[in-house]
Amino acid sequence: MKCVLILVGKTTDRYLVDGVTKYLERINHYLNFEPLIISELKNAKSLTFEQQKEQEGIAILKILSPSDDVILLDEKGQSYTSEEFASWMEKKMVESTKRLVFVIGGPYGFSSKVYERATQKLSLSKMTFSHQMIRLLFVEQMYRAMTILKGEPYHHI
Ligand SMILES: C[S@@+](CC[C@H](N)C(=O)[O-])C[C@H]1O[C@@H](n2cnc3c(N)ncnc32)[C@H](O)[C@@H]1O
């Protein structure tokens, strides 16, 4: 199974770039996992929040194939413990899903069309994180899930 993480705009803060890079490298020992970055809108300042979400949504939907299993990172989604998330990933890996696509929204979240396309919403907490910060939290949890499935000590130390 191929796993893709769609992001809106590059990660800018150095500490987040370093952290995300570190966990992406680690994840790739276990999983074919690729981040795909959608360019930030050049005319963002002239658009309303709703228009920005709409435009970003069009760019997200363009990347998706009809057979993709699309999981939106969303604070109002389903939440799991790290062990439960690991089991959830294991199920996805044995199902015949070609591409498992996770999407982190832009600063204002997702358009209604993106919500309509999604298979599931996944929450990492009831709290709201910035669209940049959540990247690091998510890749760390993905790495943790992979180590749990392999019975490695990372989760227990
Ligand atoms: C600043 S948040 C957007 C908040 C926006 N008001 C909304 O209703 O979605 C930016 C993105 O970060 C991600 N995000 C933030 N907090 C999250 C959480 N607790 N769980 C999962 N994803 C989260 C989501 O993908 C969200 O679209």
The ligand as an SDF file (V2000), in Angstrom:
LIG
                    3D

 27 29  0  0  0  0  0  0  0  0999 V2000
   -5.8810   25.5330   12.2310 C   0  0  0  0  0  0  0  0  0  0  0  0
   -6.6250   24.0250   11.7550 S   0  0  0  0  0  0  0  0  0  0  0  0
   -8.1280   24.5550   10.9740 C   0  0  0  0  0  0  0  0  0  0  0  0
   -9.1880   24.8840   11.9460 C   0  0  0  0  0  0  0  0  0  0  0  0
  -10.4880   25.1980   11.2590 C   0  0  0  0  0  0  0  0  0  0  0  0
  -11.1950   26.1460   12.0670 N   0  0  0  0  0  0  0  0  0  0  0  0
  -11.3630   23.9620   11.0950 C   0  0  0  0  0  0  0  0  0  0  0  0
  -12.5250   24.0300   11.4520 O   0  0  0  0  0  0  0  0  0  0  0  0
  -10.9210   22.9350   10.5700 O   0  0  0  0  0  0  0  0  0  0  0  0
   -5.7200   23.5670   10.3390 C   0  0  0  0  0  0  0  0  0  0  0  0
   -5.7110   22.0860   10.0180 C   0  0  0  0  0  0  0  0  0  0  0  0
   -4.9380   21.4080   10.9930 O   0  0  0  0  0  0  0  0  0  0  0  0
   -5.4510   20.1000   11.2100 C   0  0  0  0  0  0  0  0  0  0  0  0
   -5.7510   19.9650   12.6460 N   0  0  0  0  0  0  0  0  0  0  0  0
   -5.6830   20.9320   13.5980 C   0  0  0  0  0  0  0  0  0  0  0  0
   -5.9880   20.4250   14.7960 N   0  0  0  0  0  0  0  0  0  0  0  0
   -6.2310   19.1040   14.6250 C   0  0  0  0  0  0  0  0  0  0  0  0
   -6.5760   18.0140   15.5140 C   0  0  0  0  0  0  0  0  0  0  0  0
   -6.7590   18.2010   16.8140 N   0  0  0  0  0  0  0  0  0  0  0  0
   -6.7320   16.7790   14.9750 N   0  0  0  0  0  0  0  0  0  0  0  0
   -6.5490   16.5730   13.6600 C   0  0  0  0  0  0  0  0  0  0  0  0
   -6.2340   17.5550   12.7730 N   0  0  0  0  0  0  0  0  0  0  0  0
   -6.0820   18.7980   13.2470 C   0  0  0  0  0  0  0  0  0  0  0  0
   -6.6680   19.9340   10.3190 C   0  0  0  0  0  0  0  0  0  0  0  0
   -6.3030   19.2370    9.1510 O   0  0  0  0  0  0  0  0  0  0  0  0
   -7.0470   21.3750   10.0040 C   0  0  0  0  0  0  0  0  0  0  0  0
   -7.6900   21.4720    8.7520 O   0  0  0  0  0  0  0  0  0  0  0  0
  1  2  1  0
  2  3  1  0
  2 10  1  0
  3  4  1  0
  4  5  1  0
  5  6  1  0
  5  7  1  0
  7  8  2  0
  7  9  1  0
 10 11  1  0
 11 12  1  0
 11 26  1  0
 12 13  1  0
 13 14  1  0
 13 24  1  0
 14 15  1  0
 14 23  1  0
 15 16  2  0
 16 17  1  0
 17 18  1  0
 17 23  2  0
 18 19  1  0
 18 20  2  0
 20 21  1  0
 21 22  2  0
 22 23  1  0
 24 25  1  0
 24 26  1  0
 26 27  1  0
M  CHG  2   2   1   9  -1
M  END
$$$$
